[in-house]
């Protein structure tokens, strides 16, 4: 797969989005299938929920400092006292979420070792077994960690705002409005998502 093939697809199915795509540097998504990396990515996602990027980065750095050699594994997480995690800035809810993720991965209730083999909906079903991981977090994991090319998050506010801007709508779009356009993007919805996000910066 190449960026040129993807651009040609959008030029055919959605000329409006294609004009925006031409203004940005679009890169291929890259899959990461290592289970330990997947676990670390999900921990960071939980830590970052509902925080500004700056605050999330500070707390995540403190989180890494708690761990031996900054190695984020379920075993390491479960050796930490809840108060240690609370003291670095995690809410009590997020302490529970990170611990729940660690327990479910260790017990194989959540199969991060196999998750790269799952379909998109299977990944979402698997990850939402964990307290604190909802559909949006699972969709971001699919796009940015597993590198899936055909994902769109209808619950993402940034995507709604990007859609509103690109298609010159007076109000934020309804899901049905978005689906009528986005279904045409398949099998490259992730790239369309990236263009909508970037459209807010140009």
Secondary structure per residue as TSV (DSSP state, phi and psi in degrees):
chain	resnum	aa	ss	phi	psi
A	1	X	-	360.0	143.2
A	2	X	-	-134.0	159.8
A	3	X	H	-60.5	-35.5
A	4	X	H	-64.8	-38.8
A	5	X	H	-63.5	-42.9
A	6	X	H	-64.5	-44.6
A	7	X	H	-63.5	-39.2
A	8	X	H	-63.5	-38.0
A	9	X	H	-60.8	-48.1
A	10	X	H	-68.5	-34.4
A	11	X	H	-59.8	-34.5
A	12	X	H	-79.6	-46.7
A	13	X	H	-91.9	-21.9
A	14	X	-	-152.6	77.9
A	15	X	H	-58.4	-29.4
A	16	X	H	-65.2	-50.3
A	17	X	H	-66.1	-34.3
A	18	X	H	-59.1	-37.9
A	19	X	H	-63.4	-34.0
A	20	X	H	-73.8	-40.8
A	21	X	H	-56.9	-35.5
A	22	X	T	-67.7	-17.4
A	23	X	T	-91.6	-7.5
A	24	X	S	-121.2	163.3
A	25	X	-	-91.8	97.6
A	26	X	-	-90.1	130.1
A	27	X	-	-118.5	152.9
A	28	X	-	-66.3	141.7
A	29	X	-	-74.7	148.4
A	30	X	-	-122.8	121.3
A	31	X	-	-73.1	143.5
A	32	X	-	-124.9	113.9
A	33	X	-	-111.0	5.8
A	34	X	-	-74.7	125.1
A	35	X	H	-56.7	-39.7
A	36	X	H	-66.5	-38.6
A	37	X	H	-67.1	-37.3
A	38	X	H	-63.4	-42.1
A	39	X	H	-63.5	-45.5
A	40	X	H	-62.1	-40.3
A	41	X	H	-63.2	-40.8
A	42	X	H	-70.1	-37.3
A	43	X	H	-60.2	-44.6
A	44	X	H	-64.0	-37.9
A	45	X	H	-63.1	-42.2
A	46	X	H	-64.9	-45.2
A	47	X	H	-60.6	-36.8
A	48	X	H	-82.3	-11.9
A	49	X	T	-56.3	130.1
A	50	X	T	61.2	25.6
A	51	X	S	-122.2	153.8
A	52	X	-	-67.3	157.3
A	53	X	H	-57.3	-41.0
A	54	X	H	-63.6	-47.8
A	55	X	H	-66.3	-42.1
A	56	X	H	-60.3	-41.1
A	57	X	H	-64.0	-39.1
A	58	X	H	-64.5	-47.4
A	59	X	H	-67.7	-38.3
A	60	X	H	-64.8	-39.1
A	61	X	H	-62.5	-41.7
A	62	X	H	-63.6	-39.2
A	63	X	H	-59.3	-46.5
A	64	X	H	-63.0	-36.6
A	65	X	H	-64.9	-24.4
A	66	X	H	-71.4	-22.1
A	67	X	S	-99.4	142.9
A	68	X	G	-59.6	124.1
A	69	X	G	54.9	26.4
A	70	X	G	54.8	30.2
A	71	X	-	-91.7	113.7
A	72	X	-	-92.5	99.3
A	73	X	-	-130.3	157.6
A	74	X	H	-56.7	-41.1
A	75	X	H	-60.2	-44.1
A	76	X	H	-63.1	-43.3
A	77	X	H	-61.0	-41.1
A	78	X	H	-76.2	-10.5
A	79	X	H	-83.3	-13.2
A	80	X	S	-84.4	139.1
A	81	X	-	-72.7	148.0
A	82	X	H	-54.8	-39.2
A	83	X	H	-64.3	-33.3
A	84	X	H	-61.4	-42.0
A	85	X	H	-70.5	-37.7
A	86	X	H	-64.5	-37.8
A	87	X	H	-67.9	-22.3
A	88	X	T	-89.3	-2.2
A	89	X	T	118.6	-1.9
A	90	X	-	-73.6	140.8
A	91	X	-	-68.7	161.7
A	92	X	H	-59.6	-35.8
A	93	X	H	-62.8	-44.3
A	94	X	H	-69.1	-30.8
A	95	X	H	-58.5	-46.5
A	96	X	H	-63.6	-39.8
A	97	X	H	-65.5	-45.2
A	98	X	H	-64.5	-41.4
A	99	X	H	-66.4	-39.4
A	100	X	H	-64.0	-41.7
A	101	X	H	-59.1	-48.3
A	102	X	H	-59.3	-45.7
A	103	X	H	-63.4	-42.5
A	104	X	H	-71.5	-32.4
A	105	X	H	-70.8	-43.8
A	106	X	H	-63.2	-38.3
A	107	X	T	-81.1	-3.5
A	108	X	T	69.6	14.4
A	109	X	S	-67.4	-33.7
A	110	X	S	-114.0	118.9
A	111	X	-	-97.8	79.6
A	112	X	T	-67.8	-20.9
A	113	X	T	-72.1	-20.6
A	114	X	T	-115.6	-6.3
A	115	X	G	-62.7	-27.0
A	116	X	G	-68.0	-13.3
A	117	X	G	-91.4	-10.6
A	118	X	S	-80.2	155.8
A	119	X	-	-70.2	168.8
A	120	X	H	-57.7	-48.0
A	121	X	H	-67.7	-33.3
A	122	X	H	-66.0	-38.3
A	123	X	H	-62.4	-45.4
A	124	X	H	-62.4	-44.3
A	125	X	H	-60.9	-41.9
A	126	X	H	-65.5	-48.3
A	127	X	H	-72.6	-31.4
A	128	X	T	-77.2	3.0
A	129	X	T	-68.4	-22.8
A	130	X	S	-86.0	133.3
A	131	X	T	-60.3	131.9
A	132	X	T	91.3	-6.4
A	133	X	-	-109.2	114.0
A	134	X	-	-105.4	-173.0
A	135	X	H	-60.3	-41.2
A	136	X	H	-61.0	-46.9
A	137	X	H	-61.0	-41.1
A	138	X	H	-64.3	-38.9
A	139	X	H	-66.5	-39.7
A	140	X	H	-64.6	-37.8
A	141	X	H	-62.8	-43.0
A	142	X	H	-59.8	-44.5
A	143	X	H	-72.2	-54.0
A	144	X	H	-93.5	-18.3
A	145	X	T	-108.0	-54.0
A	146	X	S	-78.9	-12.8
A	147	X	-	67.2	35.0
A	148	X	-	-75.3	138.7
A	149	X	S	-92.3	-9.2
A	150	X	S	-126.2	52.9
A	151	X	-	-121.2	136.9
A	152	X	-	-136.9	136.5
A	153	X	-	-105.9	102.1
A	154	X	T	-69.4	-15.3
A	155	X	T	-91.2	0.2
A	156	X	-	-84.2	121.7
A	157	X	H	-64.9	-38.6
A	158	X	H	-61.1	-39.5
A	159	X	H	-67.3	-38.5
A	160	X	H	-63.6	-43.0
A	161	X	H	-66.1	-39.4
A	162	X	H	-63.9	-41.6
A	163	X	H	-62.0	-44.4
A	164	X	H	-59.1	-43.0
A	165	X	H	-69.5	-48.5
A	166	X	H	-65.4	-39.7
A	167	X	T	-100.0	13.3
A	168	X	T	55.3	49.6
A	169	X	-	-92.4	149.1
A	170	X	S	-76.8	-28.1
A	171	X	S	-129.3	165.6
A	172	X	-	-60.0	141.3
A	173	X	-	-73.6	151.6
A	174	X	-	-81.2	159.0
A	175	X	H	-59.0	-40.4
A	176	X	H	-61.6	-38.1
A	177	X	H	-62.1	-43.2
A	178	X	H	-68.4	-42.8
A	179	X	H	-60.0	-37.0
A	180	X	H	-59.4	-30.8
A	181	X	H	-90.7	-47.1
A	182	X	H	-72.3	-29.1
A	183	X	G	-59.5	-28.1
A	184	X	G	-70.7	-21.9
A	185	X	G	-71.7	-23.4
A	186	X	T	-52.0	137.7
A	187	X	T	-98.3	31.1
A	188	X	-	-126.2	39.0
A	189	X	H	-61.4	-33.0
A	190	X	H	-59.6	-40.3
A	191	X	H	-69.4	-37.1
A	192	X	H	-63.0	-38.5
A	193	X	H	-59.9	-45.3
A	194	X	H	-62.0	-36.9
A	195	X	H	-67.4	-41.9
A	196	X	H	-62.2	-43.7
A	197	X	H	-60.2	-47.4
A	198	X	H	-67.9	-26.9
A	199	X	H	-61.3	-24.6
A	200	X	T	-73.4	-11.8
A	201	X	T	-102.0	-6.9
A	202	X	-	-119.7	360.0
